[in-house]
Amino acid sequence: MSRRGILTTACVLLIVPLFAAATILTGAQTQTTKKKIVFLAGPKDHGAVGRHEYEKDLRELAWQVEQATNLRGIETTVLVGKAPRDLSVLEDAAAIVIDGSGDWQKNETNVLFQQFQATDGRTYDAETTAHLQKLDQLVRQKGIGISIFHYTMWVENWVGRRYYLNWLGGLWIPYASHNPVDTWKMRPLGVQHPVLRGVKPWSFRDEVFSRYFLFDNPRRTELLEGTPSNANNGAPRPVSWVYERPDGGRSFVWGGSDFHDNMHTVEDYRRYLLNGIIWTAKIDVPVEGVAAPPPPEF
């Protein structure tokens, strides 16, 4: 073999392993960039069938995220009950989605907080306090996105409200805010935001938390206005917003999601929630919004 041939063979033998190693490394990097979204559903602890179906709603949203035709590289985990005390399941989460009961009824279960009657209204027990501090530290350090839906916003304990205000940039205040069941017209407000991509106005019957406490905050953007058909139930008000937190994380609040059948019948409602969830995970929202098939019944 000529000297040139020997050199060529040597180069090939050197390059092939390097190429293989680079391929393996690239594959590993692709895997590590996969985004994980954790859905925390409260147990169905009250209400008629078809209402406050927290687990069903979140399982169907998780299914849609994974089945969306214009999203890639997302995995989901659905947990039911109280938020896990072992935070390892959240360590690698890009976002957390929470839907469950409020804290005001003794026989219900708030995903994050002790029920109000079990506290003095201004503090929590030592275990809950320590858990919330660790959760808050994790959320802030890693910029984990947070989405909060519907009845989950009902928090009477002052400490719980402080966490919500820090995470969400606004509050629902029991007895000052309200949550009527009505036929609601939902209209995107006149702002340019990724969560509104592909979302058109819609109407549906639902219980919608509204009349929030929204003080001036440039980090918060109201996205959706809700108008109940019965004027006695209030004037048009913001019923959903996003918040870009000082720690770099993103949050999304939505006041509806009581009547479960809306998940199967109202496409723009589904798209709006899916857009909001992936935005909090710092995933680019497609120009046309998330395109996902209607979910099966879970």
C-alpha positions as CSV (number, residue, x, y, z in Angstrom):
1,M,0.0,0.0,0.0
2,S,1.3,3.5,-0.9
3,R,2.1,6.0,1.8
4,R,-0.9,8.1,0.7
5,G,-3.2,5.0,1.1
6,I,-1.8,4.3,4.5
7,L,-2.5,7.9,5.6
8,T,-6.0,7.8,4.2
9,T,-6.9,4.5,6.0
10,A,-5.5,5.9,9.2
11,C,-7.6,9.0,8.9
12,V,-10.8,7.0,8.3
13,L,-10.0,4.8,11.3
14,L,-9.6,7.9,13.4
15,I,-12.7,9.8,12.1
16,V,-15.2,6.9,12.4
17,P,-14.9,6.5,16.2
18,L,-15.0,10.2,16.6
19,F,-18.1,10.5,14.5
20,A,-19.7,7.7,16.5
21,A,-18.8,9.4,19.7
22,A,-20.2,12.7,18.5
23,T,-23.5,10.9,17.5
24,I,-23.8,9.3,20.9
25,L,-23.1,12.7,22.6
26,T,-25.6,14.4,20.4
27,G,-28.2,11.8,21.2
28,A,-27.5,12.3,25.0
29,Q,-27.9,16.0,24.6
30,T,-31.2,15.6,22.8
31,Q,-32.5,13.5,25.6
32,T,-31.4,15.9,28.3
33,T,-33.2,18.8,26.6
34,K,-36.6,17.0,26.8
35,K,-39.0,19.1,28.8
36,K,-41.0,17.6,31.6
37,I,-44.4,18.9,32.7
38,V,-45.9,17.7,36.0
39,F,-49.6,17.8,36.5
40,L,-50.8,17.9,40.1
41,A,-54.5,17.0,40.4
42,G,-56.5,17.2,43.6
43,P,-58.7,14.3,44.5
44,K,-62.4,14.5,43.5
45,D,-63.6,15.2,47.0
46,H,-67.0,16.8,46.3
47,G,-69.5,17.8,43.6
48,A,-71.6,16.1,41.1
49,V,-70.2,13.8,38.4
50,G,-68.8,16.0,35.6
51,R,-67.9,18.9,37.8
52,H,-64.5,19.5,39.5
53,E,-63.1,16.5,37.7
54,Y,-59.5,17.6,38.5
55,E,-57.8,14.3,37.6
56,K,-59.8,13.8,34.4
57,D,-59.1,17.4,33.2
58,L,-55.4,17.2,33.8
59,R,-54.9,13.7,32.4
60,E,-56.6,14.8,29.3
61,L,-54.5,18.0,29.0
62,A,-51.3,15.9,29.6
63,W,-52.5,13.5,26.8
64,Q,-53.0,16.4,24.5
65,V,-49.6,17.9,25.2
66,E,-48.0,14.5,24.2
67,Q,-50.3,14.0,21.2
68,A,-50.0,17.5,19.8
69,T,-48.9,17.5,16.1
70,N,-46.8,20.6,16.4
71,L,-44.9,19.9,19.7
72,R,-41.9,17.7,20.2
73,G,-39.7,16.6,23.1
74,I,-42.2,16.9,26.0
75,E,-42.9,14.3,28.6
76,T,-45.7,14.5,31.2
77,T,-46.3,13.1,34.7
78,V,-49.7,13.1,36.4
79,L,-49.9,12.9,40.2
80,V,-53.2,12.8,42.2
81,G,-53.6,14.0,45.8
82,K,-51.4,16.3,47.9
83,A,-48.2,17.6,46.4
84,P,-45.5,15.1,47.1
85,R,-43.3,15.8,50.1
86,D,-40.4,14.2,48.2
87,L,-39.6,16.9,45.8
88,S,-37.4,14.7,43.6
89,V,-40.2,14.3,41.1
90,L,-40.2,18.0,40.6
91,E,-36.4,18.5,40.4
92,D,-36.3,18.2,36.6
93,A,-39.7,19.7,35.9
94,A,-39.9,22.6,33.5
95,A,-43.4,23.4,34.7
96,I,-46.1,22.3,37.2
97,V,-49.8,22.5,36.5
98,I,-52.1,22.4,39.6
99,D,-55.9,21.9,39.7
100,G,-57.8,21.0,42.8
101,S,-59.9,22.2,45.7
102,G,-59.5,25.4,47.8
103,D,-58.5,25.4,51.4
104,W,-61.7,26.6,53.0
105,Q,-63.7,23.3,53.5
106,K,-62.5,20.9,56.1
107,N,-63.6,17.8,54.1
108,E,-61.8,18.9,50.9
109,T,-58.1,18.7,50.0
110,N,-56.0,21.6,48.7
111,V,-53.0,20.3,46.8
112,L,-50.5,22.6,48.3
113,F,-51.8,23.9,51.7
114,Q,-53.4,22.8,54.9
115,Q,-57.1,23.3,55.1
116,F,-57.9,26.7,56.7
117,Q,-59.8,25.2,59.7
118,A,-56.7,23.2,60.7
119,T,-54.7,26.4,61.1
120,D,-54.9,29.7,62.9
121,G,-55.3,31.4,59.5
122,R,-51.9,33.0,59.7
123,T,-49.4,30.1,59.9
124,Y,-49.1,26.4,59.0
125,D,-47.7,23.5,61.0
126,A,-44.0,22.8,61.0
127,E,-44.1,20.1,58.3
128,T,-46.2,22.2,55.9
129,T,-44.0,25.2,56.5
130,A,-40.8,23.3,55.8
131,H,-42.3,21.7,52.7
132,L,-43.5,25.0,51.3
133,Q,-40.1,26.7,51.9
134,K,-38.3,23.9,50.1
135,L,-40.8,23.9,47.2
136,D,-40.6,27.7,46.9
137,Q,-36.8,27.5,46.9
138,L,-36.9,24.9,44.2
139,V,-39.3,26.8,42.0
140,R,-37.3,30.0,42.3
141,Q,-33.9,28.5,41.8
142,K,-34.8,26.5,38.7
143,G,-37.4,28.9,37.3
144,I,-40.1,26.2,37.2
145,G,-43.3,27.3,35.5
146,I,-46.5,27.3,37.5
147,S,-50.1,27.0,36.2
148,I,-53.0,27.4,38.6
149,F,-56.6,26.7,37.6
150,H,-60.1,27.5,39.0
151,Y,-60.9,26.5,42.6
152,T,-57.2,26.0,43.5
153,M,-57.1,29.8,43.8
154,W,-59.4,29.8,46.9
155,V,-56.9,30.2,49.7
156,E,-57.8,31.9,53.0
157,N,-54.7,31.3,55.0
158,W,-52.4,34.4,54.9
159,V,-49.2,32.4,54.3
160,G,-50.8,30.6,51.4
161,R,-51.9,33.9,49.9
162,R,-48.3,35.3,50.2
163,Y,-46.9,32.3,48.3
164,Y,-49.6,32.8,45.6
165,L,-49.0,36.5,45.3
166,N,-45.2,35.9,44.9
167,W,-45.8,33.1,42.3
168,L,-48.7,34.4,40.4
169,G,-48.8,38.2,40.7
170,G,-52.4,38.4,41.7
171,L,-55.0,36.8,44.0
172,W,-58.6,35.6,44.3
173,I,-59.9,37.0,47.6
174,P,-62.8,35.0,49.1
175,Y,-66.0,37.0,49.5
176,A,-64.6,40.0,47.6
177,S,-63.9,38.1,44.4
178,H,-66.6,35.8,43.1
179,N,-67.2,32.6,41.0
180,P,-70.7,32.5,39.5
181,V,-72.0,29.7,37.3
182,D,-73.2,31.2,34.0
183,T,-72.9,31.1,30.3
184,W,-69.7,33.0,29.8
185,K,-68.3,34.8,26.7
186,M,-64.5,34.6,26.6
187,R,-62.6,37.2,24.6
188,P,-58.9,37.5,24.2
189,L,-57.8,41.0,25.2
190,G,-56.0,43.3,22.8
191,V,-52.5,42.2,23.6
192,Q,-49.9,40.3,21.5
193,H,-48.8,37.3,23.5
194,P,-47.8,33.7,22.6
195,V,-50.5,32.2,24.8
196,L,-53.2,33.8,22.6
197,R,-51.9,32.3,19.4
198,G,-54.7,30.6,17.4
199,V,-57.2,31.4,20.1
200,K,-60.6,32.8,19.1
201,P,-63.5,34.0,21.3
202,W,-65.7,31.3,22.7
203,S,-68.8,30.8,24.8
204,F,-69.5,28.1,27.3
205,R,-71.3,27.3,30.5
206,D,-68.9,27.1,33.5
207,E,-68.2,28.3,37.0
208,V,-65.5,31.0,36.5
209,F,-63.4,32.5,39.2
210,S,-63.2,36.3,38.5
211,R,-63.0,39.7,40.1
212,Y,-59.5,39.0,41.1
213,F,-57.2,41.4,43.1
214,L,-54.8,42.6,40.4
215,F,-52.6,45.5,41.6
216,D,-50.4,47.3,39.2
217,N,-47.6,45.0,38.2
218,P,-45.6,45.4,34.9
219,R,-44.7,41.7,35.0
220,R,-48.3,40.6,34.8
221,T,-50.3,40.5,31.5
222,E,-54.1,40.0,31.5
223,L,-55.0,37.9,28.5
224,L,-58.6,36.9,28.7
225,E,-61.8,38.8,29.6
226,G,-64.9,36.9,30.7
227,T,-68.5,38.3,30.5
228,P,-71.3,36.4,32.2
229,S,-74.7,36.4,30.4
230,N,-76.5,37.5,33.6
231,A,-75.5,41.1,34.4
232,N,-76.1,40.3,38.1
233,N,-73.1,38.1,38.0
234,G,-70.8,41.0,37.1
235,A,-69.3,43.1,34.4
236,P,-66.6,42.0,32.0
237,R,-63.4,41.2,34.0
238,P,-60.0,39.6,33.4
239,V,-60.3,35.9,34.2
240,S,-56.8,34.8,33.1
241,W,-53.3,36.2,33.1
242,V,-49.6,35.3,32.8
243,Y,-46.9,36.5,35.1
244,E,-43.1,36.7,34.4
245,R,-41.7,36.2,37.8
246,P,-38.6,38.1,39.2
247,D,-36.8,34.7,39.5
248,G,-37.1,34.2,35.7
249,G,-39.9,31.7,35.9
250,R,-43.4,32.0,34.3
251,S,-46.8,31.6,35.7
252,F,-50.3,31.2,34.2
253,V,-53.7,31.6,36.0
254,W,-57.1,30.6,34.6
255,G,-60.4,31.0,36.4
256,G,-62.5,28.4,34.7
257,S,-62.4,24.5,34.4
258,D,-65.3,23.4,36.4
259,F,-67.6,21.6,33.9
260,H,-65.5,18.7,32.5
261,D,-67.5,18.3,29.2
262,N,-66.0,21.6,28.0
263,M,-62.7,19.8,27.5
264,H,-64.4,17.7,24.8
265,T,-66.6,20.3,23.1
266,V,-64.7,23.7,23.1
267,E,-61.6,23.7,20.9
268,D,-60.5,27.2,21.7
269,Y,-60.7,26.6,25.4
270,R,-58.5,23.6,25.1
271,R,-56.0,25.4,22.9
272,Y,-55.8,28.3,25.3
273,L,-54.9,26.1,28.2
274,L,-52.4,24.1,26.2
275,N,-50.7,27.3,25.0
276,G,-50.5,28.6,28.6
277,I,-49.1,25.4,30.0
278,I,-46.3,25.1,27.4
279,W,-45.5,28.8,27.6
280,T,-44.8,28.4,31.4
281,A,-42.4,25.5,30.5
282,K,-40.5,28.0,28.2
283,I,-41.5,26.1,25.1
284,D,-42.2,28.2,22.0
285,V,-45.9,28.3,21.3
286,P,-46.5,27.5,17.6
287,V,-47.8,30.4,15.5
288,E,-51.2,28.7,15.1
289,G,-51.3,27.6,18.8
290,V,-51.0,24.1,20.0
291,A,-52.6,21.7,17.6
292,A,-53.9,18.6,19.5
293,P,-56.7,16.2,18.8
294,P,-59.8,16.2,21.1
295,P,-58.9,14.0,24.1
296,P,-60.5,10.6,24.8
297,E,-62.6,10.4,28.0
298,F,-60.2,9.5,30.9
